[in-house]
Amino acid sequence: MNKLPQVAEGEWQLDRHARIVVYEAESGNELLTVYDCAAAQKPPSAQVRGHLVRIDADHDLRRTPTGYLVDMRERAVLEAQAASHYVVRA
């Protein structure tokens, strides 16, 4: 999972101001790109193919022409589910 801190097997820590950029392909696949901070100008902390199924943490969501942006408003954990599905939990 690239440079995200792992907190348990299949779980990675997201910072309070993390941004998840979700690119949706026509085939239904998604690419999740995680940045430590939406305002920081540095490379992403992680990229993973899979589906972001649910977000159970305080966040803002904005649709874009290619998918959507998730700006976190509290610390959370990105948790791997079965078959390349991911959930964000506070």
Phi and psi restraints in degrees (value plus and minus 20) as a CYANA .aco file:
   2 ASN   PHI      31.9    71.9
   2 ASN   PSI    -140.8  -100.8
   3 LYS   PHI    -129.5   -89.5
   3 LYS   PSI      -8.1    31.9
   4 LEU   PHI     -93.3   -53.3
   4 LEU   PSI     117.7   157.7
   5 PRO   PHI     -87.5   -47.5
   5 PRO   PSI     108.8   148.8
   6 GLN   PHI    -105.5   -65.5
   6 GLN   PSI     110.2   150.2
   7 VAL   PHI    -123.5   -83.5
   7 VAL   PSI     -42.3    -2.3
   8 ALA   PHI    -184.2  -144.2
   8 ALA   PSI     155.9   195.9
   9 GLU   PHI     -81.2   -41.2
   9 GLU   PSI      98.9   138.9
  10 GLY   PHI      56.0    96.0
  10 GLY   PSI      -1.8    38.2
  11 GLU   PHI    -155.7  -115.7
  11 GLU   PSI     114.2   154.2
  12 TRP   PHI    -150.6  -110.6
  12 TRP   PSI     121.1   161.1
  13 GLN   PHI     -96.5   -56.5
  13 GLN   PSI     113.7   153.7
  14 LEU   PHI    -130.8   -90.8
  14 LEU   PSI     115.5   155.5
  15 ASP   PHI     -89.4   -49.4
  15 ASP   PSI     143.7   183.7
  16 ARG   PHI     -79.9   -39.9
  16 ARG   PSI     -53.6   -13.6
  17 HIS   PHI    -128.1   -88.1
  17 HIS   PSI       5.1    45.1
  18 ALA   PHI     -85.3   -45.3
  18 ALA   PSI     131.5   171.5
  19 ARG   PHI    -143.7  -103.7
  19 ARG   PSI     112.2   152.2
  20 ILE   PHI    -131.6   -91.6
  20 ILE   PSI     100.5   140.5
  21 VAL   PHI    -120.6   -80.6
  21 VAL   PSI     101.5   141.5
  22 VAL   PHI    -129.9   -89.9
  22 VAL   PSI      94.9   134.9
  23 TYR   PHI    -115.9   -75.9
  23 TYR   PSI     104.2   144.2
  24 GLU   PHI    -122.4   -82.4
  24 GLU   PSI     103.0   143.0
  25 ALA   PHI    -109.8   -69.8
  25 ALA   PSI     137.3   177.3
  26 GLU   PHI     -80.3   -40.3
  26 GLU   PSI     -47.1    -7.1
  27 SER   PHI     -94.2   -54.2
  27 SER   PSI     -27.6    12.4
  28 GLY   PHI      78.2   118.2
  28 GLY   PSI     -29.9    10.1
  29 ASN   PHI     -94.5   -54.5
  29 ASN   PSI     138.3   178.3
  30 GLU   PHI    -151.6  -111.6
  30 GLU   PSI     130.5   170.5
  31 LEU   PHI    -139.6   -99.6
  31 LEU   PSI     100.5   140.5
  32 LEU   PHI    -119.1   -79.1
  32 LEU   PSI     104.6   144.6
  33 THR   PHI    -137.9   -97.9
  33 THR   PSI     103.5   143.5
  34 VAL   PHI    -129.3   -89.3
  34 VAL   PSI     107.2   147.2
  35 TYR   PHI    -132.0   -92.0
  35 TYR   PSI     123.0   163.0
  36 ASP   PHI     -81.1   -41.1
  36 ASP   PSI     -57.4   -17.4
  37 CYS   PHI    -168.3  -128.3
  37 CYS   PSI     116.9   156.9
  38 ALA   PHI     -84.0   -44.0
  38 ALA   PSI     -49.4    -9.4
  39 ALA   PHI    -110.5   -70.5
  39 ALA   PSI     -37.9     2.1
  40 ALA   PHI     -90.8   -50.8
  40 ALA   PSI     122.9   162.9
  41 GLN   PHI    -126.3   -86.3
  41 GLN   PSI      53.4    93.4
  42 LYS   PHI    -162.6  -122.6
  42 LYS   PSI     145.6   185.6
  43 PRO   PHI     -81.5   -41.5
  43 PRO   PSI     141.3   181.3
  44 PRO   PHI     -85.0   -45.0
  44 PRO   PSI     133.6   173.6
  45 SER   PHI    -103.7   -63.7
  45 SER   PSI     -45.1    -5.1
  46 ALA   PHI    -179.5  -139.5
  46 ALA   PSI     130.7   170.7
  47 GLN   PHI    -156.5  -116.5
  47 GLN   PSI     114.7   154.7
  48 VAL   PHI    -167.5  -127.5
  48 VAL   PSI     122.5   162.5
  49 ARG   PHI    -108.1   -68.1
  49 ARG   PSI     112.3   152.3
  50 GLY   PHI     143.3   183.3
  50 GLY   PSI    -193.0  -153.0
  51 HIS   PHI    -136.6   -96.6
  51 HIS   PSI     108.8   148.8
  52 LEU   PHI    -105.5   -65.5
  52 LEU   PSI      83.5   123.5
  53 VAL   PHI    -101.1   -61.1
  53 VAL   PSI     -61.4   -21.4
  54 ARG   PHI    -175.6  -135.6
  54 ARG   PSI     132.4   172.4
  55 ILE   PHI    -146.8  -106.8
  55 ILE   PSI      87.8   127.8
  56 ASP   PHI    -125.7   -85.7
  56 ASP   PSI      32.8    72.8
  57 ALA   PHI    -172.7  -132.7
  57 ALA   PSI     140.4   180.4
  58 ASP   PHI     -85.7   -45.7
  58 ASP   PSI     105.2   145.2
  59 HIS   PHI    -177.8  -137.8
  59 HIS   PSI     145.5   185.5
  60 ASP   PHI    -134.0   -94.0
  60 ASP   PSI     120.0   160.0
  61 LEU   PHI    -144.9  -104.9
  61 LEU   PSI     111.3   151.3
  62 ARG   PHI    -150.1  -110.1
  62 ARG   PSI     108.7   148.7
  63 ARG   PHI     -97.4   -57.4
  63 ARG   PSI     126.3   166.3
  64 THR   PHI    -150.6  -110.6
  64 THR   PSI     148.3   188.3
  65 PRO   PHI     -81.1   -41.1
  65 PRO   PSI     -44.5    -4.5
  66 THR   PHI    -128.6   -88.6
  66 THR   PSI     -16.6    23.4
  67 GLY   PHI     138.4   178.4
  67 GLY   PSI    -144.6  -104.6
  68 TYR   PHI    -179.8  -139.8
  68 TYR   PSI     141.5   181.5
  69 LEU   PHI    -133.4   -93.4
  69 LEU   PSI     117.5   157.5
  70 VAL   PHI    -139.4   -99.4
  70 VAL   PSI      93.7   133.7
  71 ASP   PHI    -122.4   -82.4
  71 ASP   PSI      95.4   135.4
  72 MET   PHI     -93.5   -53.5
  72 MET   PSI     126.6   166.6
  73 ARG   PHI    -138.6   -98.6
  73 ARG   PSI     -17.8    22.2
  74 GLU   PHI    -174.1  -134.1
  74 GLU   PSI     141.0   181.0
  75 ARG   PHI     -82.5   -42.5
  75 ARG   PSI     123.0   163.0
  76 ALA   PHI    -171.1  -131.1
  76 ALA   PSI     157.7   197.7
  77 VAL   PHI    -145.8  -105.8
  77 VAL   PSI     112.8   152.8
  78 LEU   PHI    -109.5   -69.5
  78 LEU   PSI      97.2   137.2
  79 GLU   PHI    -134.0   -94.0
  79 GLU   PSI     107.6   147.6
  80 ALA   PHI     -97.1   -57.1
  80 ALA   PSI     115.1   155.1
  81 GLN   PHI    -131.9   -91.9
  81 GLN   PSI    -197.5  -157.5
  82 ALA   PHI     -85.4   -45.4
  82 ALA   PSI     127.5   167.5
  83 ALA   PHI      36.2    76.2
  83 ALA   PSI      32.8    72.8
  84 SER   PHI      39.3    79.3
  84 SER   PSI      15.1    55.1
  85 HIS   PHI    -128.2   -88.2
  85 HIS   PSI     122.6   162.6
  86 TYR   PHI    -149.0  -109.0
  86 TYR   PSI     128.0   168.0
  87 VAL   PHI    -149.3  -109.3
  87 VAL   PSI     122.0   162.0
  88 VAL   PHI    -125.5   -85.5
  88 VAL   PSI     104.3   144.3
  89 ARG   PHI    -144.2  -104.2
  89 ARG   PSI     124.5   164.5
